[in-house]
């Protein structure tokens, strides 16, 4: 996969990180439809790829104090996040989906455009094991309508993600 510079006038924190780390990636832009019921499925359809290789970034509330209060789960867009599996991966009894406003504050990105890369504050991250079955996966580039294609091993390394089966049905 050839490295491609971000095509917009300014890069996002995610593309800046990938450039700085010399990680091969490609940028894929599409026109986001505000009426789309699912940001991730919209991205897969717009890019013409299987939903199994497009991953969404979800934040969970851990119930822990301070910096550990939120954690990141990265799962395919056509699946849900299994909260019990996510809690177990974090060594916790329970987690719940984070408040969207808290997720935006924590990551510096807007809902529907939260990238797992270069978030404002680093959080513990768990990547669904299915990502490693694909040669290339797509993740948000930092805003709605922008996806980045990269090797899942690079995503795992850059986010320091723990790999577990966390995707539900």
Buried (B, 14 or more C-beta within 10 A) or exposed (E): EEEBEBEEEEBBBBBBBBBEEEBBBBBBBBEBEEEBEBBBBBBBBBBEBEBBBBBBBBBBBBEBEEEEBBBBBBBBBBBEBBBEBBBBBBEBEEBEBBEEEEBBEBBBBBEBBBBBBBBEEEBBBBBBEBBBEBEBBBBBBBBBBBBBBBBBEBBBEBBEBBBBBBBBE
